[in-house]
Amino acid sequence: MIDVVVRWLPELESAVHAAGLPWAVAHICDTQQGYALEWWRGKRGLYVRFEAGEVEAIRVWGVNINTEMASRRVQSPTDLLEEWRWLQGESE
């Protein structure tokens, strides 16, 4: 899975810059089942998990998993632009 992470990161950064949005360096985590990229901006966090051949984007705005987190599967780095806009406070 690390090969997927290594491929996705520069593609995501390019898409973010092309959209005119600011970029931030990710925290990279080993999840034991794969890898995750993590960004924080104030109370908002974006966690992108790479496990078992799938990629999941998780929005975090609090500690309650039922009411303060949302996730969806993504197919490509450009699919994450919606989450990136949300992280930057440009969408709800």
N, C-alpha and C positions, 0 to 999 in steps of 0.2 A: 504493500500500500504506500510505502514512502515514495515510490516512483510516481504515483498519482499526485501526491502532495507536491512534490518537486515540480511536476508539470503544471499543476493548477495555480500555484502561487504567482509566477510571473504573468500568466494569462489574466488572472484576476486583477493584479496591479495595473496591467495595461488597460483593461476594461474600465477600471475606476478612473484612471487618468483621462481616458478618452471621453468619459462622461463628465469631466470637469470637476470631479470630486477629490477631496484630499485623501491621501493614502497614509496608512499607519503600519508599522511593522507588527507582524503577528507574533503572539506567544505560540510556540509549537509544543504540544504535549504528546507523550506516549500514553495511550489509553489501555494498554495490554492487549486489546483486541484490534488495535489500529493506531491511528494518529488523529490529532485534532488541532485546528487553528483557532486561536481565541483573540478577540479584540474587545476593548472596553472604552466607552466614552460616557463619562458620568455614570448614571445608573443603568445605562443600556450596555448590554453585552451581546456579541455575536460569536457563536461557537459553531465551527464547521467540523463535523466528525466524519472521518474516513474509516469505515469498518466493513468487512465482509463484502467488498466490491461495491458498496453503496456510499453515497455522500449525503449527509443530512445537515441542513442549516437550522440552528436553534437560536431564536431570539430570546434574550433574557432581560427582564426589567425588574425582577424581584426574586425572592427565594421560594415562593410557592409554585411548585411544578404544575399545578392544575390551573392557576389563574394568572401567573406572571411569566409564563414561558410558552413559546409556540414553535413548532418545527415543521419542516417540509423536506422532502427529498429533492435534490437538485441533480441535473444532468451535466452541467458544464459550468465553468467559472463565470460566464456572463449571466447565468441564472441567479447569481448571488448579488447582482446590482440592486435589486429591490431591497434585500436585506442590508446592503451597504448604505443605501439612502436612509433607511430606517435608523441604522446605527448613528448616522450623522445628524439625525433629528429632522430630516427633510420629508419624512412621511410617518404616518401613524400605523 
